[in-house]
Amino acid sequence: MARKNPFMNVMSDTAPDETVILDYTVKGASKSLMHSLDDLAAKADRLLEGEAVVELDPDSIDGSFVRDRLEDDEADFNELLTAIRDRGQDTPIMVRPHPSETGRYMVVFGHRRLRAAKALKRKVRAVVKDLKDQDHLVAQGQENSARANLSFLEKALFAAEIARRQFDGDNAITLSALSIDRATLSKMLAVSTIPRDVLDGVGAAKGIGRDRWYELKILLERPSTLEKAVAFTQSDEFKAKVGDDRFNALLTHVKSIGKQPRSKTVKTQKWVSDDKFVSADLKSDGKTYTVALKAKDAAGFGDYIAENLGDLYQSYRSQKDQQGE
């Protein structure tokens, strides 16, 4: 059975139709990506070929040391659960001997099948391989890239976790695990630095691709914008939304922050001459300075100021020069 392209949603923000899919497969870069996904699927299959399948107690298996999902799609999981209950577990999971606990295992890939076995109180069919951490990550990433419907954000956080562990200096393991180029990895790592409370609030957002996540990342670099964005993710309006709608609402809110007119601080003063013949209301908002003259000599004094503005300004400049400003 042909595999579903897991990058169709995360590399594009438009819903694909048959025409788009056909066009997608024939373009140079996209064609290469499709070939890469086929290679990943083949590699994931080869990991299981020729290996003995055993049945293990699900309670003896711990999760991977690197999480690759923010959340489970309950509808998809229930569909998987029903399928396994009705016809059994078709494909084994992969586990490794636990690196620090004797007699236990750590799942490399197949987390949802493991969860289903626990729910059904059945043993889980598994291939056991003795893997180092680096090989574990590559196998986990390749299997998920080939089969799992992970979102761009989930892949970005997975990439960031591999990079954080610093297995290699040139990110070769990350690039191999996710079958991505360095430009995409750079954006993934940038997106992963968005504060975790914002990312957790939005969730996996499976339909949101690289460019829109990166746009949000750039907008949140301003501290005042980030503060307002965090506050918005705690609002009832935001929490009432689900899935991609949460991301869309947050991005719209963040964009609106930059369009909101900034309130100006207006300073006011009042001046009255000693003889009470003229008074002035003075206002400044940092960009403009307004003088409003009132009383008996207002018009005459105003004309005098206008005629002597040049001299007044030169006197002002001389005073600033003397002060070294």
Backbone hydrogen bonds, N-H to C=O, Kabsch-Sander energy under -0.5 kcal/mol:
donor,donor_aa,acceptor,acceptor_aa,energy
8,M,5,N,-1.2
11,M,7,F,-2.2
21,I,17,D,-2.5
22,L,18,E,-2.2
23,D,19,T,-2.4
24,Y,20,V,-2.7
25,T,21,I,-1.6
26,V,22,L,-0.6
26,V,23,D,-0.8
27,K,23,D,-0.9
31,K,27,K,-3.3
32,S,28,G,-2.0
33,L,29,A,-2.0
34,M,30,S,-2.5
35,H,31,K,-2.1
36,S,32,S,-2.3
37,L,33,L,-2.3
38,D,34,M,-2.1
39,D,35,H,-2.4
40,L,36,S,-2.4
41,A,37,L,-2.5
42,A,38,D,-2.3
43,K,39,D,-2.6
44,A,40,L,-2.8
45,D,41,A,-2.2
46,R,42,A,-2.4
47,L,43,K,-1.6
48,L,44,A,-0.6
48,L,45,D,-1.2
49,E,45,D,-1.1
51,E,48,L,-1.6
54,V,52,A,-0.5
54,V,126,A,-3.1
56,L,54,V,-0.5
56,L,124,V,-2.5
60,S,57,D,-2.4
61,I,58,P,-1.7
62,D,105,Y,-3.0
74,E,72,D,-1.0
77,F,73,D,-2.7
78,N,74,E,-2.6
79,E,75,A,-1.7
80,L,76,D,-2.2
81,L,77,F,-3.0
82,T,78,N,-2.3
83,A,79,E,-2.1
84,I,80,L,-2.6
85,R,81,L,-2.4
86,D,82,T,-2.2
87,R,83,A,-2.7
88,G,84,I,-1.8
90,D,88,G,-0.9
93,I,125,R,-2.2
94,M,109,F,-2.2
95,V,127,V,-2.7
96,R,106,M,-2.3
98,H,104,R,-2.7
102,T,100,S,-0.5
104,R,101,E,-1.5
105,Y,60,S,-2.4
106,M,96,R,-2.6
107,V,62,D,-2.9
108,V,94,M,-3.1
109,F,94,M,-1.3
114,L,110,G,-2.3
115,R,111,H,-2.3
116,A,112,R,-2.4
117,A,113,R,-2.2
118,K,114,L,-2.0
119,A,115,R,-2.3
120,L,116,A,-2.3
121,K,117,A,-0.6
121,K,118,K,-0.8
122,R,117,A,-2.6
124,V,56,L,-2.6
126,A,54,V,-3.0
127,V,93,I,-2.6
128,V,52,A,-0.5
129,K,95,V,-2.6
129,K,127,V,-0.6
131,L,129,K,-1.1
136,H,132,K,-2.7
137,L,133,D,-2.3
138,V,134,Q,-2.1
139,A,135,D,-2.6
140,Q,136,H,-2.7
141,G,137,L,-2.9
142,Q,138,V,-2.8
143,E,139,A,-2.4
144,N,140,Q,-2.2
145,S,141,G,-2.6
146,A,142,Q,-1.9
147,R,143,E,-2.1
148,A,143,E,-0.5
148,A,144,N,-0.9
150,L,148,A,-1.5
152,F,208,I,-0.6
153,L,204,A,-0.5
155,K,151,S,-2.2
156,A,152,F,-2.5
157,L,153,L,-2.6
158,F,154,E,-2.0
159,A,155,K,-2.7
160,A,156,A,-2.4
161,E,157,L,-1.9
162,I,158,F,-1.9
163,A,159,A,-2.6
164,R,160,A,-2.5
165,R,161,E,-1.4
166,Q,163,A,-1.2
167,F,162,I,-0.7
171,N,168,D,-0.6
175,L,171,N,-2.5
176,S,172,A,-2.3
177,A,173,I,-2.9
178,L,174,T,-2.0
179,S,175,L,-1.2
180,I,175,L,-1.1
185,L,181,D,-2.2
186,S,182,R,-2.4
187,K,183,A,-1.6
188,M,184,T,-2.5
189,L,185,L,-2.8
190,A,186,S,-1.7
191,V,187,K,-2.6
192,S,188,M,-2.1
193,T,190,A,-1.3
194,I,191,V,-1.8
198,V,195,P,-1.1
199,L,195,P,-1.8
200,D,196,R,-3.2
201,G,197,D,-1.4
202,V,198,V,-2.2
203,G,199,L,-2.8
208,I,205,A,-2.1
209,G,207,G,-0.5
210,R,10,V,-1.5
213,W,209,G,-1.8
214,Y,210,R,-2.5
215,E,211,D,-2.1
216,L,212,R,-2.1
217,K,213,W,-2.3
218,I,214,Y,-2.2
219,L,215,E,-2.0
220,L,216,L,-1.9
221,E,218,I,-1.3
222,R,219,L,-0.8
225,T,222,R,-0.5
226,L,222,R,-2.5
227,E,223,P,-2.4
228,K,224,S,-1.6
229,A,225,T,-2.3
230,V,226,L,-2.7
231,A,227,E,-1.9
232,F,228,K,-2.0
233,T,229,A,-1.9
234,Q,230,V,-0.6
234,Q,231,A,-0.9
235,S,232,F,-1.7
239,K,235,S,-2.3
240,A,236,D,-1.6
241,K,238,F,-1.7
245,D,242,V,-1.4
246,R,243,G,-1.3
247,F,243,G,-0.8
248,N,244,D,-2.6
249,A,245,D,-2.4
250,L,246,R,-2.3
251,L,247,F,-2.9
252,T,248,N,-2.3
253,H,249,A,-2.3
254,V,250,L,-2.8
255,K,251,L,-2.4
256,S,252,T,-1.8
257,I,253,H,-1.1
258,G,254,V,-0.9
259,K,255,K,-0.7
260,Q,256,S,-0.9
260,Q,257,I,-0.8
266,V,264,K,-0.8
267,K,265,T,-0.6
267,K,284,S,-3.4
269,Q,282,L,-2.6
271,W,280,A,-2.7
273,S,278,V,-2.7
276,K,273,S,-1.5
279,S,294,K,-1.8
280,A,271,W,-3.1
281,D,292,A,-2.4
282,L,269,Q,-2.8
282,L,280,A,-0.6
283,K,290,T,-2.2
284,S,267,K,-2.3
285,D,288,T,-1.6
290,T,283,K,-3.0
292,A,281,D,-2.2
293,L,291,V,-0.6
294,K,279,S,-2.7
297,D,277,F,-2.4
298,A,295,A,-1.5
301,F,297,D,-2.7
302,G,298,A,-2.3
303,D,299,A,-2.2
304,Y,300,G,-2.0
305,I,301,F,-2.4
306,A,302,G,-2.3
307,E,303,D,-2.4
308,N,304,Y,-1.4
309,L,306,A,-0.9
312,L,308,N,-2.6
313,Y,309,L,-2.6
314,Q,310,G,-2.2
315,S,311,D,-2.3
316,Y,312,L,-2.0
317,R,313,Y,-2.7
318,S,314,Q,-2.4
319,Q,315,S,-2.1
320,K,316,Y,-2.0
321,D,317,R,-2.4
322,Q,318,S,-2.2
323,Q,319,Q,-1.4
324,G,321,D,-1.1
325,E,320,K,-2.3
